C-alpha cells in the first residue's frame, strides 16, 4: 500500500531526476527527458511545468529537428530565480557565498571571528551572516533553497555533529542544531541545512559546479595545517559509517616517523601539513598564526634553504600519498587544494615527480593532477554545491535537512 508520504517522495525523486539529467545534459527536450529518465511524456510535461514555475528550470528558443510535428524546446537550469548558500568555517575567518543553481557566485563575504575558540559563537555568527547575505541587494527577488557548511574537522554525516576540529580546538559541536537555533525567527528558518568536512564540500564543488564531465571518480586533497580528502565515486560522496572517510591525514606514510597530534607516528599530517613544515623550519611548537604562515611562504619564494628543504620534503611525501590514493580508488582526477597551495611548485613539483616515478615503474597512466576551479572561495562554494547535491537527491541518506 502506497501512502501519501510515499507518493510525495516518489514525485520529488522524479522531479529531481529530471533536474539532474539537465545538469549533465543541458538543452534536452521534454521528449528526450521522457526517453532518458523513463517517465511518460505526460508526467514529464507536468513535472517540468512545476519546476519552471518554481524557478528550477527555464526553456530556450525552439530547436528545429527536421522531423514533422512540434519542434523540440530545449530545457536548462534557471540561474535567475533561486539561490544556494554556502559557508566556510575556516581556521582564521568565516567565508560565506550565495550562488545560483549553476554555481555562479552572486555574493560573497569574508568576516573575522569574534572569538575563534568559541564554537557556539562562531556558528551563531555564521547563521547571522547567512541571514544578512540572503537579504542583501545582490539576492533581491531570489528564493533561498538551502545552505551547506564546510568545517575543518570530522563531521558525522548522519547528525551534523562536528566530532573534532583540532586546529580550532572544537569538539562534539552540534553544528546543525546551533545553525537552526541561529536562524529561528528569520527568513531562513526551516531552510534545509547540511554540514560536512571541508575537503568533502570542496570535492562536491568540483563535481557539481565545475562542468568537469568525465572526472568521476574524483578525489580532492586539502592541505592546510593538516591533510584531508573528499572522495566522489559514481556521483556520490564517500563519507563512511561515521563521517570519517577521507581522513587521509592519519594514514601512515612513514613507520616510526615524526609524532602526530593523534598519538601515532608517521601520519600524513605530521609529514605534509603546514604545521609540520612550520615545526621543521622554526622549531616546535611553532606559532600557528597567519603571520607565521606568511613568513614560511615568503621564505620559500625567496629561496631560503631550510624553508625549501622542508617544503620539498613535504612535497615528496605528498607524492607518496597521491600514489596510495591512486591505487586505492583509481580516480580520473585528483584536485590539490588548501592553504598550502600558496607554496606552488615548491610543493607540487616534487609530488608530481614522485607520482610520475611510481606510474613509470608500473607502465600505467597516473590520474590527472590539478588545482581547484574556485580559488579562495572553494569551500564556501562547496557548501552551496553540497546543498544542491543533496536537494537533488531526496533519496540520499544524509540525515540532515529541515528541522
Residue pairs with C-beta under 8 A, 6 or more apart in sequence:
2 10
9 394
9 395
11 47
12 394
13 394
13 395
14 37
14 39
14 43
14 47
15 47
15 50
15 51
16 391
16 392
16 393
16 394
17 37
17 39
18 33
18 37
18 39
18 44
18 47
18 48
18 51
18 57
19 51
19 56
19 57
19 77
19 392
20 392
20 393
21 28
21 33
21 36
21 37
22 28
22 33
22 57
22 75
22 76
22 77
23 77
23 208
23 392
24 213
25 36
26 74
26 75
26 76
26 77
27 60
27 63
27 74
27 75
27 76
28 36
28 74
28 75
29 63
29 72
29 73
29 74
29 75
30 41
30 44
30 45
30 48
30 72
30 73
30 75
31 41
31 72
32 72
33 39
33 44
33 48
33 75
34 40
34 41
34 43
34 44
37 44
39 47
48 57
48 75
51 57
52 58
52 59
52 78
54 82
55 78
55 80
55 81
55 82
55 143
56 77
56 78
56 82
56 101
57 75
57 76
57 77
57 78
58 75
58 76
58 77
58 78
58 80
59 73
59 74
59 75
59 76
60 73
60 74
60 75
60 76
61 74
62 71
62 72
62 73
63 71
63 72
63 73
63 74
64 71
65 71
65 72
77 101
77 102
78 101
79 100
79 101
79 102
79 104
80 100
81 141
81 142
81 143
82 100
82 101
82 142
82 143
82 144
82 145
83 98
83 99
83 100
83 106
83 134
83 139
83 142
83 143
83 144
83 145
84 98
84 99
84 100
84 101
84 144
84 145
84 146
84 147
84 148
84 384
84 385
84 387
84 388
85 96
85 97
85 98
85 130
85 133
85 134
85 144
85 146
85 147
85 148
85 191
85 383
85 384
85 387
86 96
86 97
86 98
86 99
86 147
86 148
86 149
86 150
86 201
86 379
86 380
86 381
86 382
86 383
86 384
86 385
86 386
86 387
87 94
87 95
87 96
87 97
87 126
87 129
87 130
87 147
87 148
87 149
87 150
87 380
87 383
88 94
88 95
88 96
88 149
88 150
88 198
88 377
88 379
88 380
88 382
88 383
89 122
89 123
89 126
89 149
89 150
89 151
89 152
90 152
90 198
90 379
91 116
91 152
91 167
91 168
91 224
91 225
92 112
92 113
92 116
92 290
93 110
93 111
93 112
93 113
94 110
94 111
94 112
94 113
94 122
94 125
94 126
94 129
95 108
95 109
95 110
95 111
95 376
95 377
95 379
95 380
96 108
96 109
96 111
96 126
96 129
96 130
96 133
96 380
97 105
97 106
97 107
97 108
97 109
97 377
97 380
97 381
97 383
97 384
98 105
98 106
98 107
98 108
98 133
98 134
98 138
98 139
98 384
99 105
99 106
99 209
99 381
99 384
99 385
100 106
100 142
101 388
102 209
103 205
103 208
103 209
103 210
103 381
103 384
103 385
105 377
105 381
106 138
106 139
106 142
107 133
107 136
107 138
107 139
108 377
108 380
109 129
109 133
111 125
111 129
113 121
113 122
113 125
114 121
114 122
114 125
115 121
115 122
116 122
116 168
117 168
117 169
119 162
119 165
119 168
119 170
119 173
119 178
120 173
120 178
123 173
123 175
123 178
123 179
123 182
124 178
124 181
124 182
126 149
126 179
126 182
127 178
127 179
127 181
127 182
127 183
127 186
127 188
128 182
130 147
130 183
130 188
131 183
131 186
131 187
131 188
133 139
134 144
134 187
134 188
135 187
144 187
144 188
144 191
145 192
145 387
145 388
145 391
146 191
146 192
146 193
146 194
146 387
146 388
146 390
146 391
147 179
147 188
147 191
147 192
147 193
147 194
147 383
147 384
147 387
148 193
148 194
148 195
148 196
148 201
148 382
148 383
148 384
148 385
148 386
148 387
148 390
149 175
149 179
149 193
149 194
149 195
149 196
149 201
149 383
150 195
150 196
150 197
150 198
150 200
150 201
150 202
150 379
150 380
150 382
150 383
150 386
151 162
151 165
151 175
151 195
151 196
151 197
151 198
152 165
152 167
152 168
152 197
152 198
152 224
153 162
153 163
153 164
153 165
153 166
153 168
153 170
153 197
154 162
154 163
154 164
154 197
154 243
154 244
154 247
155 161
155 162
155 163
155 175
155 195
155 196
155 197
155 200
155 243
156 162
156 163
156 242
156 243
157 196
157 239
157 240
157 242
157 243
157 398
157 399
158 242
158 243
158 397
158 398
158 399
159 174
159 176
159 399
159 400
160 174
160 175
160 176
160 177
160 193
160 194
160 195
160 399
160 400
161 172
161 173
161 174
161 175
161 176
162 170
162 171
162 172
162 173
162 175
162 195
163 171
163 172
163 242
163 243
163 244
164 170
164 171
164 172
165 171
165 173
166 226
166 261
167 224
167 225
167 226
167 275
167 288
175 195
176 193
176 194
176 195
176 400
179 193
179 195
180 193
180 403
183 189
183 191
183 193
190 402
190 403
191 402
192 387
192 390
192 391
192 400
192 401
192 402
193 400
193 401
193 402
194 383
194 386
194 387
194 390
194 398
194 400
194 401
195 400
196 204
196 237
196 239
196 243
196 386
197 228
197 230
197 243
197 246
198 222
198 228
198 379
198 382
199 220
199 221
199 222
199 228
199 229
199 230
199 246
199 337
200 220
200 230
200 237
200 239
200 246
200 382
200 386
201 230
201 379
201 382
201 383
201 385
201 386
202 220
202 222
202 230
202 335
202 337
202 372
202 378
202 379
202 382
203 218
203 219
203 220
203 229
203 230
203 231
203 232
203 237
203 335
203 382
204 230
204 232
204 237
204 382
204 385
204 386
204 389
205 372
205 373
205 374
205 378
205 379
205 381
205 382
205 384
205 385
206 212
206 215
206 218
206 220
206 232
206 333
206 335
206 372
206 373
207 215
207 216
207 218
207 232
207 235
207 385
207 389
208 385
208 388
208 389
209 373
209 374
209 381
209 385
210 373
210 374
212 218
212 333
212 373
214 332
215 332
215 333
215 368
216 232
216 233
216 234
216 235
216 332
217 231
217 232
217 233
217 234
217 329
217 330
217 331
217 332
218 231
218 232
218 331
218 332
218 333
218 334
218 335
219 229
219 230
219 231
219 232
219 325
219 329
219 331
219 333
219 334
219 335
220 229
220 230
220 231
220 232
220 334
220 335
220 337
220 372
221 227
221 228
221 229
221 248
221 318
221 321
221 322
221 325
221 334
221 335
221 336
221 337
221 338
222 228
222 229
222 230
222 337
222 338
223 272
223 273
223 274
223 318
223 336
223 337
223 338
223 339
223 340
223 341
223 347
224 273
224 274
224 338
224 339
224 340
225 273
225 274
225 275
225 288
225 339
226 249
226 261
226 269
226 273
226 275
227 248
227 249
227 268
227 269
227 272
227 273
227 321
228 246
228 247
228 248
228 249
229 246
229 247
229 248
229 325
230 237
230 246
231 237
231 238
231 245
231 246
231 329
231 331
232 238
233 329
236 396
237 389
238 245
238 246
239 245
239 246
240 246
248 268
248 321
248 325
249 267
249 268
249 269
249 272
249 273
250 260
250 262
250 264
250 267
250 268
250 269
251 267
251 268
251 321
251 324
252 264
252 265
252 266
252 267
253 266
253 267
253 268
253 271
253 272
253 317
253 320
253 321
253 324
254 265
254 266
254 271
254 317
255 265
255 266
256 265
256 266
257 265
257 266
257 267
257 270
257 271
258 265
258 266
258 270
258 271
258 276
259 265
259 270
260 266
260 267
260 269
260 270
261 269
261 270
262 269
268 317
268 321
269 275
269 276
270 276
271 313
271 314
271 317
272 314
272 317
272 318
272 321
272 340
273 314
273 340
274 288
274 293
274 296
274 339
274 340
275 286
275 288
276 314
277 296
277 307
277 310
277 311
277 314
277 340
278 286
278 288
278 292
278 293
278 296
279 285
279 286
280 306
280 310
280 313
281 296
281 299
281 306
281 307
281 310
282 292
282 296
286 292
293 339
293 342
296 307
296 311
297 342
297 343
299 306
299 307
300 307
300 308
300 311
300 343
300 346
301 346
308 346
311 343
311 346
311 347
312 346
312 347
312 350
314 340
314 347
315 346
315 347
315 348
315 349
315 350
315 351
315 354
316 350
316 351
316 353
316 354
318 347
318 350
318 351
318 354
319 350
319 351
319 352
319 353
319 354
319 355
319 358
320 354
322 334
322 351
322 354
322 355
322 369
323 354
323 355
323 358
325 331
325 334
326 334
326 355
326 358
326 366
326 367
330 367
331 367
332 367
332 368
333 367
333 368
333 369
333 370
334 367
334 368
334 369
334 370
335 370
335 371
335 372
336 348
336 351
336 369
336 370
336 371
336 372
337 371
337 372
337 378
340 347
341 347
341 348
341 371
348 369
351 369
352 369
355 366
355 369
356 366
358 366
359 365
359 366
372 378
374 381
374 382
390 396
390 398
390 400
390 401
